[in-house]
């Protein structure tokens, strides 16, 4: 029997230069480029994932990943169009800049104002620079607990935990969406 298919829109949020575009590039293309190129506007990427066991069957998830520039003014201007229809959010902070974790509350509230409460996956990026980290697991646990969300320590540069974080979000969304339909 063919696996069920599901299309989901995911938005990445976070301040400028936390590594949103690099995480997407690592996930979709299995590539990394350490030259910083600011995202102008919005960029959309796609990747198909397999979610093995949702109600006893496999689900193919077609993930459309939206990357937005990290400037606050832009977020306010286009948040309706950018967040509309999103089924999940990846909230990205940079472990070497504590303020980028603090700023995620504003990003998430912006998403919720458009989508209502949807699953969030936190990614504490640049873990390859952990010797320069301003945040540790205690701060991440505290920040993510408020959203009932897991976090992954990721590195777009090395690829550490990038695939796992996207996969975890896809599984949570698939189980959430398909579980509701069957109830």
N, C-alpha and C positions, 0 to 999 in steps of 0.2 A: 504494500500500500504506500502511496506517495505521502510524504510528510506534509503537514499543514503549513501554510505560508502566512506570514504576518508582516505587514509593513509598519515600521515605527520611525518617528522623527525624534532625534536626540539633539539637544542644544548644549554646546559647551559654553560655560560662563566663567568669568574671572578677569582680573585686571590685566593690563597690557604686559607683555613679556613674561608671563608665567609658564608659557609653553603649550598653549592650547593647539596651535597649528602644528607644532612639532609632535605632539601626542597623536593627532589625527594622522599625520604623515607616517609615523611609526606604525600605527595600527592598520592603516589601509594599504600603504605601499611597502611596509617593512623597511623603511629608510629613515635616515636622520641627516639633517644639514644644520651645522651649528651657526650659520649666518642668520642673524635676526632680520626677518622681513616682516614688517608690520602688516597685519591684515587690514585691508581697506574695504569697508563694507562687510559683506557676508560671503563666505565660501561654503559650498555644499559638496560633501563627499559621500560615497556609498560603499557599503560592505555587507556581504551576506554572512550570517552566523547560523550555526546549528545549535538549537537548544534541545538537549537529548530527551528529557522526560517531563512533559507538561501533561498532567492528567493521563499518564501512561503512553503518550505518543510523542514522537519527535516533531519539532516545529522549526521550519526554516524562517529566520528573521531577516528581512531586508531592512537594514539600518541606514537611514539617511541622516548624516551627521552635519549639523550646521555650526559653523565657526563664525564668530562675530568679533569685530574689533573691540578691544578692551576699554575704550574711552567711555566714561559715564554719560556724557552728553549724547553720544551716539545711541547708547542703550535706551535712554528715555525717548529719543526721537522715533526709534524703530521697534521698540519692544513688542508692540501688538503684532506686527507682521512677523517678526523673528520668532517669537515664542508660540504663536498661534498653532495649535495642533500638535505640540510637542507631547510625547508620551514619557519622556525621561530627560534628566539633566545630568550633565557631568560638570561638577563644580571644581575648578582647578585653582590650586594655590601653589606658590613657590616656597619650598622649605627654607630657602635662604632669606626670605622676606616675610616676617611675621604679619605685617599689615595686609598682605594678600589673602591671608586666612580670615582676618577680621572683616575685610571688604566683601567676602562672599555672602554675608547675611543680606546685604542690599541687593546683590544680584539675585539671590534666591527669592526674596520678597517680590522683586520685579517679575520673575517667572510666575510665581504663585498668583500674582494679581491678574495674569492673563489665563493661566491654565488650571488654576485650583491646585490642590496638593497632588503632585506626581512624584514618582520615585527619583531620588537623587543619589548619585554616586560621587563621592569626594575622591579626588586624586591629588595627593601631595607630591608635586612634581619636582624634578631636579634632585632626586635622592642620590644620584651619583656624586653630588656635592655635599653629602651629609656631614662632612667635617666642618662645613660653613653654615650648618643649619641653625636657624633662629627658632625653629619649632620642633617639638618632639611629639611622641605618640600621646602624651598626656593632654597637650593642647588640642590635638586632633580628635581624641576621644570626646573631650568636652564639647568641641564645636559641632561634631557630627551627631552627638546624642540628641540634640534638640530637634534634629530632622529624622531621627530613627534611620540613620543611613550609615552604611559601612564606609571605610576609607581604605585606599591603597596607597602605599609609598611607591611612587613610580619614577621612572627615568625614561624620557623620550630618547635620550642619547644611547643608553644601553638596552632599552626595551624592557627593563625590569617591571613586571606587573602590569604593563600596558594592556596586553591582550586580556588578562584576567579581569581587569577592571571593566572593560567594555562588555566582556562576556557576562560578568556578574549582573550588570545593569540589564542586559538583554534578557537574561533568565528571570530576573525579578519582574520585569514588565510583562513578559509572556505569561508567567504564572498568575500575575495580577489580572491581566486582561482576560485570559482564557478561563481562569477560575471563576470570574464574575459571570461570564456567559453561561457556564454550566450550572450555576447556582439557581 
